[in-house]
Amino acid sequence: MNVRRLIPATAVAGASALALVTLSACSGSEAAGGGKNDGKVDVVASFYPMQYLAEQIGGEHVAVTSLTKPGVEPHDLELKPRQTSELRQADYVLYLKGIQPAVDDAIAQAGVENTVDAATLTRLESHGTGVGHDHGHGHEGEEHAGEEHGAHEGEEHAAEEHGEEGAGADPHVWLDPVKYAEVAKGVGASLAKADPAHAADYRKNTDTLVAKLKALDTRFAEGLKNTGTRTFITTHSAFGYLAERYGLEQEGVAGIDPESEPSPARIKELQAVAKKDKVTTVFFETLASDRTAKTLAGDTGLKTDVLDPLEGITDRSKGDDYIEVMESNLAALQKALGAK
């Protein structure tokens, strides 16, 4: 298990990945953070999904630290003054606006030149608050900018097209392997521009990661093609993109906030949904209480199981990294949905 250390932190106002200015010294001279990391690019990531991208794409040329300590619920993160101060020394900051309000605020004030908001690298969508059906739809035209233009072309188009999202957009894009791959392509392109001396390696690493995500997407599509039901209930409505990608219906107990308490009316509605759609399982996550899931399951005679939103890796995670935990999620969904 890789236990990641908590790092200083915060970054700059929402600058697009493609407006980056080359890091003049991240390849070895006196750029901020360069000396303390043996000439590597000092990357600060907001939480695990961003950390994973930076590590996989940056490889040996980056030193990645995360603002969110393993086991901490990212939505609740409060930065310490020391973190905020030290973050300003980072060479490159990668975050996802809309997940961590405290991080978003600190980034808006920090002034780090090379800051990438992953939300600008793919199209965000609104999946409501989870208090009704988040219906899975077909994906007409969902090859998106990344697949239309290839692994390293069209990121600028994607940023311009999708950078401005309306209020209420669902930020949990990493739970859809296809969207996560789009973000990976944008991160790879931005690192190549920020550190051109190692651009070829960043491109190669991006291609490798995108291939892994494409294979993961294929496993999900095949594994969830034939199921007894298409509906699943979860205490954390983080799986709207995943549900949409694979033609499922997410029923959130409360909403995007994993700690939200459902109303009595919502409980009755979910009981009716469970009966009608032959739901077998109420899912909960590793970083939040399972009390609501167990209460609902007990009232309806359902089982409980983990569906991990992958906001952090701990010793309770069913896997050591993004790919392994997503494969565990696939197995849990197959079991709960009665995959044939």
Beta strands, then each sheet from edge to edge (+ up, - down):
strand 1: 41-45
strand 2: 62-66
strand 3: 92-95
strand 4: 115-117
strand 5: 231-236
strand 6: 249-255
strand 7: 281-284
strand 8: 303-306
sheet 1: 2+ 1+ 3+ 4+
sheet 2: 6+ 5+ 7+ 8+
end
